[in-house]
Amino acid sequence: MEMREKIVIIGGGFAGLQLAKKLNNKNKKIIVIDKVNHHMFQPLFYQVACGRIEPSNISFPFRKIFQNSKNIRYRMTEVVKIIPEENKILTNTDDAEFTYDKLIIATGCKTNFFGNQTMEQLTFGMKNTQEAIAIRNHVLMTFEKLIIERKRSDDGNWNIVIVGSGPTGVELAGAFAEMKKDILPRDYPNMNFDDLNVILVSSTEKPLSIMSAESQKMSEKYLKDLGVKFMSDEFVTGYDGDLVMMKSGKSIPSNNVIWAAGVTGNIIEGLHPETLMKNRYRTDRFNRVLGYTNIFAIGDIAYMETPKYPLAHPQVANVAINQGKNLAKNLLKKSEEEWTEYEYEDQGSMATIGKHRAVVDLPKFKFQGFFAWYFWMFLHLMLILSVRNKIAIFFNWMWSYFNKDSSLRLIIVPNKQNGTQQ
């Protein structure tokens, strides 16, 4: 009886999950390894951070996803080293090591603080569920502090600063601006929120620099309509917990700083340094890591140069999903001669900036405003994994649509007991 090929997938994000699902119940032995026990729908993290939707609505436990699978096993641990000569990986769990016939690295990205460790410690990233919940807790705690302190003892409490004007930064700024307008005056009826500022700091002249000129222009208008202070062409150089410092010499007092200014790959130790380019693994057109025959990289962590994308593909969900699908098809073919090269067909991009305001760039046409907002909602709803979660999110969205409110402003922080976090 022939031995089934053993494939280890590190990471259950869009790329890793898509690959695993396409290999489900096929004649391969699959192990999915991830340091958290669930897949996260990252495009809606900002709604968790603003208390719009519950984290569980956009988080899907791997054991539930693969419950009925005959060939996929999930292990919760963190891979710390690859030993390619032995076809083996080491994890941070005692004695837990895994061998493989083929290894797929789908570790995605983390927030890029550009080497500034102080900034990393004092600001909030938004690349996982825990970080989104931490932002929600911290911002809500700020409002609780304000109502107790009353007198404006600390200007930093009155400025929510978001660094980076890509889709994440813009969507977050819009959501916080709506929170200021519609929700906080009801929750804190005796407080005046006119002095609360939502500030978006951008290193480019317009927000959403990767999108079309029309979308950039409209998104800036939408932000200003919502009362967001947009600071263009400003580079943040430091943050000490009280002041955000900028290259221009300007500074902003703030106790709530969210860092949405770029990402960097989650690299694992063990492969040749020359395989790396801009902190991503260089791959051929089949997603095989250069210099290795049985190690692959897919999604945000892969740096694949193609004629259409000589500087590699953009780090977006669509690329990750389709690289996962393409690699799965190739791995199921009888011989490598039949393999298909990958190329990204740009599906367009979009962002939402508060209610009835969104910008959509499709390959053939572009549109903004009311219809774009509905298009954005429908598409994101369709991409959510389970029907139950689709219904829950739809219900939440409808509730806040008609009521301009949400009931999810819970402050849940870990207990500290006997010096440990419970």
C-alpha positions in Angstrom: 0.0 0.0 0.0 1.5 3.4 -1.0 2.2 5.8 1.8 0.1 9.0 1.7 2.2 12.2 1.2 2.5 14.2 4.4 1.9 18.0 3.9 2.4 20.4 6.8 0.8 23.8 6.5 2.1 26.5 8.8 -0.6 29.2 9.3 -4.4 29.1 8.9 -5.0 32.5 7.4 -6.7 33.1 4.0 -3.9 31.2 2.1 -3.4 28.3 4.4 -7.1 27.7 5.1 -7.9 27.8 1.4 -5.2 25.3 0.6 -6.3 23.0 3.4 -10.0 23.1 2.3 -9.0 22.2 -1.2 -7.0 19.2 0.0 -9.8 18.1 2.4 -10.6 14.4 2.1 -8.0 13.9 -0.7 -5.3 11.2 -0.6 -2.8 13.3 1.4 -2.1 13.5 5.1 -2.5 17.2 6.1 -1.4 18.9 9.4 -2.4 22.5 9.9 -0.3 24.3 12.6 -1.3 27.7 14.0 -0.5 29.4 17.2 -4.1 30.5 17.7 -7.0 28.0 17.5 -9.1 29.9 15.0 -9.1 31.5 11.5 -9.7 35.2 11.6 -11.5 37.3 9.0 -9.1 40.2 9.1 -11.0 42.8 6.9 -13.5 43.3 9.8 -11.1 43.6 12.7 -11.8 47.4 12.7 -15.4 46.7 13.5 -14.4 44.6 16.5 -12.1 47.4 17.6 -15.1 49.8 17.5 -17.5 47.5 19.2 -19.6 47.0 16.1 -19.4 43.2 15.9 -18.5 40.4 18.3 -15.0 38.8 17.8 -16.6 35.4 17.7 -18.6 36.4 14.6 -15.4 36.7 12.5 -13.4 34.0 14.2 -13.7 30.3 13.2 -12.2 27.5 15.3 -10.0 25.2 13.2 -11.3 22.1 15.0 -14.9 23.1 14.0 -13.8 23.8 10.3 -12.1 20.4 10.0 -14.5 18.5 12.2 -15.6 16.1 9.5 -12.3 15.8 7.7 -10.8 12.4 7.3 -7.3 13.6 6.5 -6.7 17.0 8.1 -5.4 17.4 11.7 -4.9 20.7 13.5 -2.2 21.4 16.1 -2.0 24.6 18.2 1.6 25.5 18.6 4.1 28.0 17.2 6.8 26.9 14.7 10.1 28.4 15.7 12.5 26.7 13.3 12.6 24.8 10.0 15.3 22.1 9.5 15.1 21.6 5.7 17.9 19.0 5.6 15.9 16.7 7.9 12.4 17.7 6.5 11.5 18.7 10.0 10.1 21.7 12.0 10.5 22.5 15.6 7.9 24.2 17.7 7.8 26.1 21.0 5.9 23.2 22.7 8.3 20.8 24.5 9.4 18.0 22.3 6.7 18.8 19.7 8.4 18.4 16.3 6.8 17.5 13.0 8.3 15.8 9.9 6.9 16.5 6.4 7.2 15.5 2.8 6.1 18.9 1.7 6.1 22.1 3.8 3.8 25.1 3.1 4.6 28.4 4.8 1.5 30.5 5.1 2.4 32.6 8.1 1.2 35.9 6.8 2.2 39.3 8.2 2.4 41.2 11.4 2.3 45.0 12.1 5.5 46.7 10.9 6.9 49.1 13.5 10.0 49.7 11.4 12.3 48.6 14.3 10.9 51.1 16.8 10.5 49.0 19.9 9.0 51.8 22.0 6.3 52.3 19.4 5.7 48.6 19.4 5.2 48.5 23.1 3.1 51.6 23.5 0.8 51.6 20.4 -1.8 49.2 19.2 -1.5 47.1 16.1 -4.5 45.4 14.5 -3.4 42.2 12.9 -5.3 39.7 15.1 -8.4 39.3 17.3 -6.5 40.0 20.5 -5.2 43.3 19.2 -8.7 44.4 18.0 -10.2 43.6 21.4 -7.3 45.4 23.2 -8.1 48.5 21.1 -11.8 48.3 22.1 -10.9 47.8 25.8 -8.4 50.7 25.8 -10.6 53.2 24.0 -13.6 52.4 26.2 -11.5 52.6 29.3 -10.4 56.1 28.2 -14.0 57.3 28.2 -14.6 55.8 31.6 -11.6 57.6 32.9 -12.7 60.9 31.3 -16.1 60.8 33.1 -14.5 60.2 36.5 -11.7 62.8 36.0 -14.1 65.3 34.5 -11.6 68.2 34.5 -9.5 68.0 31.3 -6.4 66.8 33.2 -4.9 64.9 30.4 -5.2 66.2 26.8 -4.0 62.8 25.5 -7.3 61.2 26.4 -9.1 63.4 23.9 -7.1 62.4 20.9 -7.5 59.1 19.1 -4.6 58.9 16.7 -4.5 56.4 13.8 -1.2 56.2 11.9 -1.5 55.0 8.3 -4.1 55.8 5.7 -4.6 52.5 3.9 -7.9 50.8 4.1 -7.5 49.7 7.7 -6.6 53.2 8.9 -9.4 54.9 6.9 -12.1 52.4 8.0 -11.1 52.7 11.6 -11.1 56.5 11.5 -14.6 56.5 10.0 -15.9 54.1 12.6 -14.5 56.0 15.5 -15.9 59.3 14.1 -19.3 57.7 13.9 -18.9 56.4 17.4 -18.2 60.0 18.6 -21.2 61.3 16.8 -23.9 58.7 17.4 -23.0 56.5 20.3 -20.8 58.3 22.9 -23.3 61.1 23.5 -25.9 58.5 24.4 -23.6 56.4 26.6 -22.3 59.5 28.4 -25.1 62.0 28.3 -23.5 64.5 30.6 -20.3 64.8 28.6 -19.4 67.1 25.7 -17.5 65.1 23.0 -16.8 68.2 20.8 -13.3 68.1 22.1 -12.7 64.5 21.2 -10.6 64.3 18.0 -10.1 61.4 15.6 -6.8 62.1 13.9 -5.6 60.2 10.8 -1.9 60.7 10.2 -0.9 59.9 6.6 2.6 59.7 5.0 1.0 60.4 1.6 -0.9 63.4 0.3 -4.3 61.6 0.1 -5.7 58.6 1.9 -5.9 55.2 0.2 -2.8 55.9 -2.0 -3.1 52.5 -3.7 -6.5 53.3 -5.0 -7.7 55.5 -7.9 -7.5 59.3 -7.8 -11.4 59.5 -7.6 -11.4 57.1 -4.6 -8.6 59.0 -2.9 -10.4 62.3 -3.4 -13.8 61.0 -2.2 -12.4 59.2 0.8 -10.7 62.4 1.9 -14.0 64.2 1.5 -15.9 61.5 3.5 -13.4 61.6 6.3 -13.7 65.4 6.6 -17.5 65.2 6.4 -17.3 62.9 9.4 -15.1 65.3 11.3 -11.9 63.2 11.1 -8.7 65.4 11.2 -6.6 64.2 8.2 -2.9 65.1 8.4 -1.3 64.5 5.1 2.4 64.1 4.2 3.4 63.5 7.9 5.8 60.9 9.0 5.5 59.7 12.6 9.0 59.4 14.1 8.3 58.4 17.7 5.8 58.0 20.5 6.6 58.0 24.2 3.2 57.1 25.6 2.1 60.8 25.8 3.2 62.5 22.6 3.2 61.4 19.0 6.2 63.0 17.3 6.5 63.8 13.6 9.3 64.5 11.2 7.8 68.0 10.5 8.4 68.9 14.2 4.7 68.7 15.0 3.4 66.6 17.9 0.0 65.4 19.2 -0.7 64.4 22.8 -2.5 61.1 22.8 -3.1 58.0 25.0 -4.8 56.1 22.2 -2.4 55.5 19.3 -3.3 52.8 16.7 -0.6 51.8 14.3 -1.9 50.9 10.8 1.2 51.9 8.8 2.4 48.8 7.1 3.1 45.1 7.6 6.1 42.8 7.6 6.3 39.1 7.1 6.3 36.5 9.9 9.6 34.8 9.0 10.6 31.4 10.5 14.3 30.7 11.2 16.0 28.0 9.2 16.0 28.8 5.5 18.9 30.4 3.6 18.9 34.2 4.1 19.1 34.7 0.3 15.5 33.3 0.0 14.3 36.5 1.7 13.2 39.6 -0.2 11.6 42.5 1.8 11.0 40.1 4.6 9.0 37.7 2.4 10.1 34.3 0.9 11.1 34.5 -2.7 9.2 31.9 -4.7 9.0 30.6 -8.3 5.7 30.8 -10.2 4.5 27.6 -8.5 5.0 29.2 -5.0 8.0 27.0 -4.4 10.6 28.8 -2.2 13.7 29.4 -4.3 16.5 26.9 -3.6 14.2 24.2 -2.2 12.3 21.4 -3.9 9.6 20.6 -1.2 9.1 23.9 0.6 6.4 26.4 -0.5 5.3 29.9 0.6 1.8 31.3 -0.1 -0.1 34.5 0.6 1.4 37.6 2.2 4.6 35.9 3.0 5.4 34.9 -0.6 7.4 37.2 -2.9 6.6 36.0 -6.4 7.9 38.1 -9.4 5.9 37.8 -12.5 5.8 39.8 -15.8 2.6 41.6 -14.7 4.0 42.1 -11.1 7.8 42.5 -11.3 7.8 43.7 -7.7 5.7 40.8 -6.4 1.9 40.7 -5.8 0.1 43.1 -3.4 -0.4 41.6 0.1 -4.2 41.3 -0.2 -6.7 38.5 0.7 -7.5 37.8 -2.9 -3.9 36.9 -3.8 -3.6 34.6 -0.7 -6.9 32.8 -1.5 -6.0 32.2 -5.1 -2.4 31.1 -4.4 -3.8 28.6 -1.9 -6.3 27.3 -4.5 -3.7 27.1 -7.3 -1.1 25.3 -5.1 -3.8 22.8 -4.0 -4.7 22.0 -7.7 -1.0 21.5 -8.5 -0.3 19.3 -5.5 -3.2 17.0 -6.6 -1.8 16.5 -10.1 0.0 13.4 -11.0 3.2 15.0 -12.1 4.9 18.4 -11.8 4.9 18.7 -15.6 1.1 19.4 -15.4 1.5 22.2 -12.8 0.0 25.6 -13.6 1.9 28.9 -12.9 0.2 31.4 -10.8 -0.8 34.9 -11.9 -2.9 37.5 -10.1 -6.0 38.9 -11.8 -6.6 42.2 -10.0 -10.2 42.0 -8.7 -10.1 45.6 -7.5 -10.1 47.2 -4.1 -12.5 48.9 -1.8 -12.9 50.7 1.6 -15.8 51.9 3.7 -15.7 55.2 5.5 -18.7 55.2 7.8 -22.4 54.7 6.9 -23.4 55.1 3.3 -19.9 56.1 2.4 -17.6 53.7 0.6 -15.2 53.7 -2.4 -14.9 50.8 -4.8 -12.3 50.4 -7.6 -13.2 47.5 -10.0 -11.0 46.6 -13.0 -13.6 48.0 -15.4 -15.3 50.9 -13.5 -15.2 52.8 -10.2 -18.0 54.0 -8.0 -18.4 55.7 -4.6 -21.1 56.6 -2.0 -24.3 54.8 -1.2 -24.2 52.0 -3.7 -20.5 51.4 -3.0 -21.3 51.0 0.7 -24.0 48.3 0.0 -21.6 46.6 -2.4 -18.9 46.5 0.2 -21.4 45.1 2.9 -22.7 42.4 0.6 -19.3 41.2 -0.5 -17.9 41.0 3.0 -21.0 39.2 4.2 -20.6 36.6 1.4 -16.9 36.0 2.3 -17.7 35.2 5.9 -17.3 31.4 6.4 -20.5 30.1 8.0 -24.1 30.9 7.4 -24.7 31.3 11.2 -22.1 34.0 11.3 -23.4 35.7 8.2 -26.8 36.0 9.9 -25.3 37.2 13.2 -23.3 39.9 11.4 -26.2 40.9 9.2 -28.4 41.3 12.3 -25.8 43.4 14.0 -25.3 45.6 11.0 -29.1 46.1 10.6 -29.5 46.9 14.3 -26.8 49.6 14.2 -28.1 50.8 10.8 -31.6 51.6 12.1 -30.7 52.3 15.7 -27.3 54.0 15.2 -26.1 51.9 18.1 -24.5 48.6 19.0 -24.7 46.7 22.2 -21.2 45.3 22.2 -19.3 47.9 24.2 -18.0 45.4 26.8 -14.8 46.0 28.6 -13.2 42.6 29.2 -9.7 42.6 30.5 -7.7 39.6 31.9 -7.6 39.1 35.7 -4.2 39.4 37.2 -4.0 36.8 40.0 -0.9 35.6 41.8 1.2 37.5 39.3 -0.2 35.6 36.4 -2.9 36.5 33.8 -5.9 34.2 34.2 
